[in-house]
């Protein structure tokens, strides 16, 4: 079977990898000049199954209102709301009941745990260098209310048998010796099985492995139209050439909507802009040993070997990719508060990046077949594309090949 995968971010490349391993002929179409130059380029660097959660959480409205008065708010409006933004926010609010939150988190953690297992299997199969570490992730609390509020997340982990440890300030300091004693951190949750690594480096390395196994990459090509006939996709038109595959996978993140809308497919995916800094500094000497997530600012600080990745902020600004300097202030503040040994010069010269996360209102990504017999979707992973990438690619490849996926996809089936 010839399968065309649209998009060479981490989700698209992971899908191509498994399709090729299953014996399919695979073509990956990507508008950029190489893999992982979009949203997969500068994310927070966390493979975090235990941290997998919907953005639609109980008390969302009240929390958002309180953030409006914060100096460094985790969620901001970057423009006046339009119809698309209001629709997304309305859907998110409707999905934010306690029952909906727990139900979505449960299924997201299941997929993410499976994906982490796929990462392990991949490392056993091939040598792949991506500055990866398997030392867990620390959620750091500054207030007792945060410790209490996190209990619902830990309850889901208990239910699913996902290991973690509640730790006090002294143990947290022992795990992260460069953490400032003056940071204000009072306690933490050690998510033992979570991992870290450079998503961009990983995706490019996996793309090379795909190419070595016969996957064809067509770079600098934008998919412009899907030609439908008799309930199937007959052709994929791009700016470079036209393909007539047996199956098509849309893994275009926030750009999936525009391609599918002419077919009458309305995806509940909205772009939420995230920001990151990449600081050139030996993390073991001055920064985190793994990842520290600040529960107050919702900023993660991650060890990438000779670099430190600082990622966070959720900005609702449509498809605007501009990099507003004010948004980096919160990232810098968190980094300095937690790890004051990081040199000022390294922070000043840090690489600034922003990307559009494809977020669904209720949390789970959309994975599965659409309203055409040979058209599939793998998108909507929000901040968890890196975390869920391998598992999402594996289950979709199984679905396309007629095998039973290891994860029940009912909760992830596209509504369109």
N, C-alpha and C positions, 0 to 999 in steps of 0.2 A: 504494500500500500504506500502511495506517495502522500505524505502529510506536509502541508505548508504551515509553519509556525510564524505568526506575525508578532514580532517583538523579540529583541535579544537582551532584555533585562534578565535578572536572575531567574525569574519564574519561567520565561520563555526558553532560556537555555537549559534549565533543568528538565523541562518538558521534552525538548529536543533530544537530550541525552538518553532519557528512558525510552523514547520512541525508537531511537537508533539501536539501542541495546536489544529491543524487542524485534529487530529485523526490518523495520520500516525504512523506506527511503524518505529522508527528511530535508526540507529546504527551510531555512530561517531567513525571514525578510526583516531588515532593520534600517530605519532611516538615518541613524548615526553611522559614523565611519568605523565603529567597532562596538563590541558588546559592552553593556553596563555603563553607558555614558549618560543615562537619564537618571531616573529615581534610584537605581541600584548603585549609583556612583558614590555617594557620600553619606549613607545612612549611619545610624548610631553604632553599628558594628556588633549588634547583639543577636545571638541565636537564642531566643528566650521563650521556650515553651511554657514555663511556669508563669511567666509574666503576661501571657496571651490573655487579653481582655477586650471586651467591646468598649468603644468610646461612649456608648449610650449607657451610662451608669445611673443608678438611683440617686436622686438629688442633683441631677445634672444642671437644672435651671438655676437653683440656688448657688451651686458652686461657680457656675459661669458668671453670675452676678457679683460674687465676691471677688473673683479674679479681675473684674473690671477695675477694681480699686487697688490691685497689686502693682508693685513697682515693675515686676517682671512677670507678667501674666503668662501662663502656659497656653491659653487660648485667646486669640485676638481676631478682631475683624479688620481686614486690610482694605476694605472697600465697603460702600453702602450695599446692603443686601439687595439682590435681585430675585427674580422668581425662582431660579434654580437653587440659590442658596437657601431661601426661605422654605422651599419644598424639602430640601435635605434636612434642615434643622427640625422641621415639623416631624418628619419621619423618625429622626433620631430621638426626639422627645417621646414619641409614641412607643419606641422600643426600649425605654429606659426604666421600666418597672423592675422591681427586685426579681421577680420570676423570670422575666425575659433576659435580664442580665446574667443570672446564674445559668440558664439554659444555653445561652449563646457562648458563655465562657467555657462551659463544660465541653462543648463540641470543638471549640477553637483549640483548647488545650489538647484534646485527643489528636487532632490533626497535627498540631505542632510537635507533640511528643513523637508521633510516627515520623515526622519529618526529621527530627533530631536523630532518630534511629537510622534513617536513610543517609544522613551525613556520616554517621559512624561506618556504615557499610561501604560508602564511597571511599572513605579514607583507607579502609582495609583493601579496597580493590585497586586504587591508583594512588600514586604519590601526588599530592596537590598542596601547594604552598600558598597559604592565605593569611599568615600571621595568626593562625587559630590557636585558641586556648580553651581548655576544658576545666575551668576552675570555678564555675558557678557565677552567680550574679548577686549583688547585694542591693536590696531596697533599703534606703536609709530614711529614717523617720526623725523629724525635728520636734514633733508634738505627740503627746499621749493620744490625742484624738485620731491621729494618723495610724497609730498602732492598732487602736480599736477598730477603725474603719476598714483596715486591711483584712480583718478576720473573715469576711465573706469570701475573699479570694482564696485564703488559705483553706477554708472549708471545702472548696471545690477540689483543691489539690489533695486534701485528705481523702475525699470520696474516690478520686482516681488513682490513689496510691503514688502520687508524685512527691518525692522527698524534698524536705526543706527543714530549716532550723530557725527558730526564733533566737536572736542573739542580743546581748546587751552591748553597751558601749565599749567595754574593755575587749571583748572578743572581736567586735567589729574592727577595733583599732589593731588587733593582732593580725587579722586577715588583710587589712589595708594599712600597712605601717606608715605610708606617706600621707594618710588622712590627717588633717589638722585637728588637734585636740580642742581647738577653739571653734570648730565648725558649727556647733550647736546640735549635732547629731546625738540623739539619746538612746536609740536602739535600731535594730534592723531585722530584716528577714533574709536569710541566706538561701537562695534558690540554687541548690547544690548541683543540679544536672544541666543548668543553662551554660551556654558557651559564648565565645566572642570570636571576632575575626573580621577581616576586610572583605566585604561583599564584592566590591569592584574587582579586587585581585582574584577572588575565588571564581567569579563569573567568567572573567577573561581566560583563566586557566581551564575551566571546564569547557568553554567554547573551543579551545585548542584541542582538547581531548575529543570533543564531538567531531571536529573537522578531520581528525586523524582516523575516525571511524566512519568517514564518508558523508557526514552532514555538510550540506552546501550552505554557506552564508552569503547572502546578497546584501551588501551594505550600501548605504546611500540611496536606498529605495523606500519610498513611502507608499503604503497600500492606499489606493484611492477609491476602489469600489469592489464590492463583492457582487458578482453576477449570479442571480438565483434563477433556477429553472426546475419546474416540476418538484418543488419541495426540497431541492438540494442546491448547494453552491457549485455552480458549473465552472466558474473562473474567478481568479483573484487578479484584479488589475492593479498594477503598481506604476510608479514613475519610471521604472527601468524595463520591466517586461511583464507579460501576462502569464499566469500559471493556470493549469487545469488539473488540480490535485484530486485525490480521492477523499481527502478530509482537510479541514482548515481549523487551526487553533488560533483564537484571538487572545493574545497575551500582551496587550498594549497599555495596560494600566489605565490611567485617566483618559487616554486617547481612544479607548475601546468604544466609548459611547458614540463618537462622531462617525466611526466607520459602520456601526451597526444600526444607527438610527434610520437610514434610508430603507432598511428592511423591515421597519416597524418594530424594532426591538428597543425597548426603553430600559436601560440599565440604571439601577439605583446607586450609582457610583459618583462620588463628588470629589474634586481635587482639594486636598488639604495640604497646604504648603508647610514643609519642615525645613529647618535650618541646621547647618552643622559647621563646626570649625575643625580643621585638622592641624594639630600643633606638632611641629617637628621637635620632639624631645624624647629622651629615653624614659619610657613610662616607669619601668621598674625602679628607677632612681628618684623620680620626682612625682609620678602620677599613680594611677590605680594599677593593681596587679591583675585585675580582670575588669569588671564593670561595677561602678557605683551609680545607682539611680536615685536621684534626690526626689523624694516624694512631694516636697513642697513646690519645687520649680518644674517638676516633670522633665528634668534634664538628665541624660545619661552620659557618664564619662567613662571611656573605654580604652583599655590598653591595646595598642596595635604595634607592639614592639618598640620601634624607634619613633613612633608617632602616638599621639593621643587624640582620639576622636571625641568631640563634645557635640551631642545632638539633642535637639528638642524643639519646642514651640510648635503650635498648631495655628496656622494663620488661614482664615477663610478669605480668599481673594480671587476666587475663580481660577483662571489659567495664567494668572500673572506670575512670572518667574523672577521678577526683580528681587534684588538682594538688599533689603533695607538695613542700613547699619544699626538702627535702633534695635532690631531683633537680635543682633549678636550680643548686645549688652547683657542680656539675661544669661546667655551661655557663658560669657566671660566671668560674670559675677559668680555663677555656680562653680566654675572651675577654680577660681581664686579662693572661694570660700572653703572648698573641700581640699584642694591641693595647692597650697600657697608656695610650694617649692618650685612649681613650674616657672621657668624664667619669663620675665616680662617681655623680653625681646622675642622669644618664641611665640608668645601669644599675639604680639603685635604683627608678626609676619605670617600668622596662621592662614591657611587656605580657607576662604569663605565659600560656602556652597548652599544652594537651596534646591529642593525638589518637590514634586507634586505627588503626594501619597494618594492612591486610589482607595477611598474610604467608602464602605457601605454604612447605611444608617444604623443597622443592628449589630454590626461587627464581623460576622463570618464572611469570608470571601465567596465569590461565585465561581463554582467549578462544575463543569458538566456540559451536556449537550443543550444547544439552543433550539429554536423552533424549526430548524432545518436539519435533515437527517445526518448530514456530514459536517455540521458546524458546531464547534466547541468553544467554550470560554474558560479562561484561567486568569481571573483578575479580581480586583477589589480587596486585596490583602492589607490595605492600610499601612500601618507601621510594621507589619509582620511579614512582608514579602520575603525577606532574607530568612526569617525564622521558619516559614511554612513552605519555602520554595521547593525543596527536594521532595517533600511529601506530596505537595500539590502536583508536581510533575509526574510522580510515580502513579498516583491514583488516576490521573487523567489518561496517562498512557495505557493503563490497564483498561479503563473504560473504552477507549478507542479500539483497543485490540480485542475486546470481547471477554476479558478476564474480570473476575470479581475483585474490586478494589479492597484493600485491607482496611480502609476506613469507610464507614457508612456515609455516603455523600448526600443523604436526604436533606440535611440541614444546609448544605452548600449548593444545592441545585439552583441554577439560575431561574429567577422568577419570570424572566422575559420569554 
